[in-house]
């Protein structure tokens, strides 16, 4: 199942679900309102994930820097007021400085926060 529609309390959302290099991707697609746009976004997500596969065929983990950048561009900027964006950027910068920009997002857990 690649793209499907899910309804909830906050309305309808589209979700993509696929496997690349043994890694399952199941993610809500932000900012789409019809199936055609959802399928196009799913194709972009597949190419992004495929680009992160290295020569040995394993998926390279996403770094914190890339995750923060994607969050700001895809979620924060379109939905927030400029004052809120500025304060979020301060906090995100503090998080990036604490953990380091090259740390994989999957390595951030309770033990890493307790360091």
N, C-alpha and C positions, 0 to 999 in steps of 0.2 A: 504494500500500500504506500503510495508516494505522497499524495496530497489528499487531505480530507477536511471536512467542515465539522466544527465542534461548536455546539451552542452551550451557553452558560448564563449565569446571572448578569454578566456584563455585556451580553450580546453574542454575536457569532464571531468565531475566530477560525482561521485556517491553520492547519498543522501539517508539517511535512515529516515524513518518516521514511528513512532509507538507511542502508548499510554501505559503508565505504571502508575498505581495508580492514574488515572485521569490527569496525567501530560503528555503533548504531547512532544515528542522528534523529532525534525526535524533538522538534522545536516548533513553537508557535511562530508564525510568519507575521511580523509587525506591519501594520499600515496597508493591508490589502482588504478589498471589499467584494471581490468576485473570484471565481475559480480560475479564470484566465490569468489574472495578475498573480494569483497564488502559485500557479504552475511555473510562471516565469521566474518568480522569486525562488522557487524550489530548484530550478535549473541553475540559477546563480549560486545558491548555497552548495549544490553538488560540485560545481567547478571550484569554488573556494576550498572545500574540503579536499577535493582531488589535488589541488595545488599544494596542499600541506603534506602530501605523501612523499616520503623521501625515496631514494634509490632502492633501499632494501624492502620497500613495500609497507613500511609501518607509518602510522599517522603521527606527524610531529605535533606535539602538544602546543596549544595556543599560549603565548606569553601574556603576562598581565598587561603589558603596554598595548598590545594589539587588542585585547579584550576591552580595555578602557576606551581606546580610540573608537572601536566599533560601537560601544555603548553610547558614547557622546554623539556620534554622527547619526546612528539609527534610532535611538530612543530619546535621549535627553534634549537635543536641539529642536526636533520637530514638536515636542510636546510641552516644553517648559518656557517660562518667561525668562528674559535675559538676566534678571537679578538672581533667579533660582539657578540658572546655568552657571553663573559666576561662583556661587557658593558651593555648588556640587563639584566644580572643577578644583576648588581648593581642597575639598575632602578627598577627591580622587587622587590628587597629587600627593597628599599625605600618605594614602594607602600605597601608592606606587613607590614612594620613597622608603616606606617601612619594609615592604616585601622585596623590593627590587624589580625593575621593569622587565628583566629577562626571566623571572620565575614563572614556571607554568601555572596556569590557573588551577589545574588539578592538584598541585602540590600545596595549595593554601587550604589548611584545615585547622582544627582546634589546636593541635600541637604547634603548628607554625605561628598561630596567633599568640601562643603562650611564650614564645621565644623572647 
